[in-house]
């Protein structure tokens, strides 16, 4: 079957990682042919084209510029007319609002992939509600619980992202080189956090907990992720000031945006991402588990579905002291750290094995495609 994924975002995060993974792991499900229709050129389109994927450019579409929306819709209509797709997947509410009507007009099965927590009250979500899909794919049970706020009668399926494993033994051979790049002693215990510089990720809470551990020797923290929008630039500045104020600036490395995250995780010892607001899923948790790292996070959102007592520690959201104690337990107990890390890969594969997940996705979309709207 032929599937077109439509995406209107211009940043790079979890959704974009998913889209590249679907292409990179396509050999696991040869019965499903994947193509893409994107509004914006950038890192995502460059990576997909470099890997050999078919990428259709729709052009930038902004709600404040109705003509740009019309042009993007016309471009998608041309793509659908000239290609025989069995299903079209719109990723997130923006793409659903803009492009689902075009998909329905083309009489192709419409799928909405929900990646974020929603309330159903935002104007964009109300706009997306006007065109119900045949199927809603939710990236966690947490997200699925909110899907009914948009589509009370739609079929909703929970589908965890496929996450690629990396040859960690080869990456660990570079451990010393990675640490040298980030001015980190080889013998240090490295605590890493990966993600865009968004306040919901809990970077500030993380630094607050580290401030309570500054008397504990031997640890270094890597904050990995770039600031892609003006508010994120300001947030990053605030984090630098906070690290200085807490007296841990000499032990925190702000590494910026990196394309070698598996390499950095393989050179780390602990993964910590203490979200202060619920996150829909959390690919980085799975990537850290695949790298054999114990995970410390807060017991909210999709993280509760990924991290359990076999592979990590869950703490109360917003509790800097509780977070500090969880980190202290891992920093001072090598056996506990090793035990939790050792269980991570199996837990990650159970949830997100690419071959299993891509074939399940094929099954979900095939069932939808079998009910195509008659002309």
C-alpha positions in Angstrom: 0.0 0.0 0.0 1.1 3.6 -0.6 1.0 6.1 2.2 1.5 9.9 2.1 2.5 11.7 5.3 1.6 15.4 5.4 3.5 17.6 7.8 3.2 21.4 8.1 5.8 22.1 10.8 9.1 24.0 10.4 10.9 22.9 13.5 12.8 19.7 14.3 11.7 17.5 17.2 9.9 14.3 17.9 7.5 14.3 14.9 10.3 14.9 12.5 12.3 12.1 14.1 9.4 9.8 13.6 9.0 10.8 10.0 12.7 10.1 9.3 12.5 6.8 11.2 9.6 5.6 9.1 11.7 6.0 6.0 15.0 4.7 7.5 13.3 1.5 8.8 11.1 0.9 5.7 12.8 -2.4 4.9 11.1 -3.8 8.0 7.8 -3.5 6.1 8.3 -3.6 2.4 4.5 -3.8 1.8 4.2 -0.2 2.9 5.5 2.5 0.5 6.0 5.8 2.2 6.1 9.3 0.7 6.0 12.8 2.2 4.4 16.2 1.6 5.9 19.0 3.5 5.2 22.7 3.8 8.7 23.9 4.7 12.2 23.2 3.5 14.8 22.6 6.2 16.5 19.9 8.1 13.6 17.4 7.7 13.3 17.7 3.9 17.1 17.6 3.5 17.5 14.5 5.6 14.6 12.7 3.8 15.8 13.6 0.3 19.4 12.7 1.2 18.1 9.2 2.2 16.3 8.8 -1.1 12.7 9.5 0.0 10.1 11.1 -2.3 9.3 14.5 -0.9 6.6 16.8 -2.3 6.9 20.5 -1.5 3.5 22.2 -0.7 4.9 25.6 0.1 4.8 27.5 3.4 1.2 27.9 4.6 0.2 30.4 7.3 -3.3 31.0 8.7 -2.6 34.7 8.7 -2.1 34.5 4.9 -5.1 32.8 3.3 -3.5 32.9 -0.2 -0.6 30.8 1.1 -3.1 28.2 2.5 -4.9 28.1 -0.9 -1.6 27.5 -2.7 -0.6 24.7 -0.3 -4.0 23.0 -0.6 -3.8 23.3 -4.4 -0.3 21.7 -4.4 -1.5 18.8 -2.3 -4.5 18.3 -4.6 -2.1 18.0 -7.5 0.0 15.5 -5.7 -3.1 13.4 -4.8 -4.4 13.6 -8.4 -1.1 12.4 -9.9 -0.4 9.6 -7.4 -2.5 6.7 -6.3 -2.2 6.8 -2.5 -4.2 4.4 -0.3 -4.1 6.6 2.8 -3.0 10.1 3.7 -1.8 10.8 7.3 -2.0 14.4 8.5 0.4 15.0 11.4 -0.9 17.2 14.2 -3.8 19.6 14.3 -2.4 22.2 11.9 -1.9 19.8 9.1 -5.3 18.2 9.8 -7.0 21.6 9.7 -5.4 22.7 6.5 -5.2 19.5 4.4 -7.8 17.0 5.6 -10.5 18.7 3.5 -8.3 18.2 0.4 -7.8 14.6 1.2 -11.5 14.0 1.6 -12.2 15.8 -1.7 -9.8 13.4 -3.4 -11.7 10.5 -1.9 -8.6 9.0 -0.2 -8.7 7.6 3.4 -7.8 10.2 5.9 -5.8 9.5 9.1 -5.0 12.0 11.8 -1.8 11.4 13.9 -2.1 13.1 17.2 1.3 13.9 18.7 0.4 16.4 21.4 -1.8 16.8 24.4 -4.9 18.9 23.5 -7.8 20.5 25.1 -10.1 20.8 22.1 -10.5 24.6 22.8 -7.7 26.1 20.8 -8.8 27.7 17.6 -6.6 25.4 15.6 -8.1 22.3 17.2 -11.6 23.6 16.6 -10.7 24.1 12.9 -9.3 20.5 12.7 -12.5 19.2 14.2 -14.5 20.2 11.1 -13.0 17.3 9.1 -13.2 14.0 11.0 -10.7 11.4 10.0 -11.4 7.7 9.4 -8.8 6.9 12.1 -6.9 8.7 14.8 -3.4 7.4 15.7 -2.3 8.6 19.2 1.3 8.4 20.2 0.4 7.3 23.8 -2.6 6.4 25.9 -2.2 9.8 27.6 -2.7 11.5 24.2 -5.5 9.1 23.2 -7.5 10.0 26.3 -7.8 13.6 24.9 -8.6 12.5 21.3 -12.3 12.3 22.1 -12.2 16.1 22.7 -11.8 16.5 19.0 -13.5 13.4 17.5 -16.0 11.8 19.7 -16.9 9.0 17.3 -13.6 8.3 15.6 -11.7 5.1 16.0 -8.6 5.8 18.1 -5.5 3.6 18.2 -2.5 4.0 20.6 0.7 3.6 18.6 4.1 4.1 20.2 6.8 5.5 17.9 9.2 3.1 16.3 12.7 4.0 17.6 15.9 2.8 15.9 18.6 1.1 17.9 22.2 2.1 17.3 25.2 -0.1 17.6 26.1 1.1 21.1 29.3 -0.9 21.5 30.8 1.0 18.5 29.6 4.3 19.9 31.0 3.5 23.4 34.4 3.1 21.8 34.3 6.9 21.2 33.4 7.6 24.8 36.7 9.4 25.6 36.6 11.4 22.4 33.0 12.6 23.1 33.9 13.6 26.6 36.9 15.5 25.4 34.7 17.4 23.0 32.5 18.5 25.9 35.4 19.2 28.3 34.4 16.3 30.6 36.8 14.1 32.5 36.7 10.4 31.5 36.1 9.4 35.1 33.1 11.7 35.6 29.5 10.5 36.0 27.6 12.2 33.2 24.0 13.1 33.5 22.4 14.0 30.1 19.2 15.7 29.0 18.3 15.9 25.3 15.6 18.0 23.7 14.6 21.4 22.4 14.9 24.3 24.9 11.3 24.3 26.0 10.3 25.0 29.6 8.0 22.0 29.7 11.1 19.7 29.5 12.1 20.8 33.0 15.6 22.0 32.3 15.2 24.6 35.1 14.0 22.0 37.5 16.9 19.8 36.5 19.4 22.6 37.3 17.6 23.3 40.6 18.2 19.7 41.6 21.8 19.8 40.6 22.2 22.9 42.7 21.3 20.7 45.7 24.0 18.2 44.7 26.9 20.6 44.2 28.7 19.3 47.2 28.7 15.8 45.6 31.9 15.4 43.6 32.4 13.7 40.3 29.3 14.6 38.2 28.9 16.6 35.0 25.6 17.5 33.3 25.2 17.8 29.5 22.2 19.8 28.4 21.8 18.8 24.7 19.4 20.8 22.4 19.1 23.9 20.4 16.9 27.0 20.7 14.8 27.2 17.5 12.5 30.0 18.3 12.9 33.4 20.1 11.3 32.3 23.3 13.6 29.3 23.4 16.6 31.6 22.9 15.5 33.6 26.0 14.9 30.4 27.9 18.4 29.2 27.2 19.8 32.5 28.4 17.8 32.1 31.7 19.2 28.6 32.1 22.8 29.8 31.8 22.1 32.5 34.4 20.4 29.9 36.7 23.4 27.6 36.5 25.7 30.5 37.4 23.5 31.6 40.3 23.3 28.0 41.7 27.1 27.6 41.5 27.1 24.7 39.0 28.0 26.5 35.8 31.4 24.9 35.7 29.8 21.4 35.8 27.0 22.0 33.2 27.7 21.9 29.5 25.1 23.5 27.1 25.9 21.5 24.0 23.5 23.1 21.6 21.7 21.2 18.8 23.4 18.0 17.9 22.8 15.4 15.2 24.9 12.7 17.0 22.6 12.2 20.0 23.1 8.4 20.1 26.9 9.0 20.3 26.4 11.4 23.2 24.1 9.0 25.1 26.6 6.2 24.7 29.1 8.4 26.4 26.7 9.2 29.3 25.8 7.4 32.5 22.4 8.7 33.5 19.5 10.3 31.5 17.4 12.9 33.3 14.5 14.8 31.8 12.1 16.0 34.6 9.2 17.4 32.6 7.2 20.0 34.5 4.2 19.6 32.2 2.9 16.4 30.6 4.7 15.3 27.4 2.7 13.3 24.9 5.4 10.6 24.5 9.1 11.1 24.7 11.4 9.5 22.1 14.5 10.6 24.1 13.5 8.3 27.0 13.4 5.3 24.6 16.7 6.4 23.0 18.3 6.6 26.4 17.0 3.2 27.4 18.4 1.7 24.2 21.8 3.2 25.1 21.6 1.3 28.5 21.1 4.4 30.7 18.9 4.5 33.7 16.2 7.2 33.3 15.0 9.7 35.8 11.8 11.7 35.0 8.6 12.9 36.5 5.5 10.7 36.8 3.3 12.7 34.3 2.1 12.3 30.7 3.5 9.7 28.3 6.6 9.2 30.5 4.6 6.9 32.8 3.9 4.6 29.9 7.6 4.3 29.0 9.6 4.3 32.2 8.9 1.8 34.9 10.7 0.5 38.0 12.8 -1.9 35.9 14.6 0.8 34.0 14.3 4.1 35.9 13.1 6.3 38.7 9.9 8.4 38.6 9.6 11.4 40.9 6.8 13.9 41.6 6.5 16.7 39.1 8.0 20.0 40.3 9.8 18.4 43.2 13.5 19.6 43.0 14.4 17.9 46.3 12.9 14.6 45.3 14.6 14.8 41.9 18.0 15.6 43.6 17.6 12.5 45.9 16.8 10.3 42.9 19.9 11.5 41.1 21.9 11.1 44.3 20.8 7.5 44.5 22.2 6.8 41.1 25.3 8.9 41.4 26.4 7.1 44.6 25.2 3.6 43.8 27.0 2.0 40.8 25.1 -1.3 41.2 21.7 0.4 41.1 22.7 2.5 38.1 24.0 -0.6 36.2 20.9 -2.7 37.1 18.4 -0.1 35.8 20.5 0.6 32.7 20.8 -3.1 31.9 17.0 -3.5 31.7 16.5 -0.5 29.5 17.1 -2.0 26.0 14.6 -4.8 26.5 11.9 -2.4 27.8 12.6 -0.1 24.8 12.3 -2.9 22.3 9.1 -4.1 23.9 7.5 -0.7 23.3 9.2 0.6 20.2 10.8 -2.1 18.1 10.8 -0.7 14.5 9.9 -3.9 12.7 7.1 -4.7 15.1 5.7 -1.2 15.0 6.0 -0.6 11.2 4.1 -3.8 10.5 1.5 -2.9 13.1 1.1 0.5 11.4 0.7 -1.2 8.1 -2.1 -3.2 9.5 -3.9 -0.2 10.9 -3.6 1.8 7.7 -4.5 -1.2 5.5 -7.8 -1.6 7.5 -8.5 2.1 6.8 -7.6 1.9 3.1 -9.9 -1.1 2.7 -12.8 1.3 3.5 -11.9 4.0 0.9 -14.7 6.4 0.0 -16.3 5.4 -3.2 -16.2 7.8 -6.1 
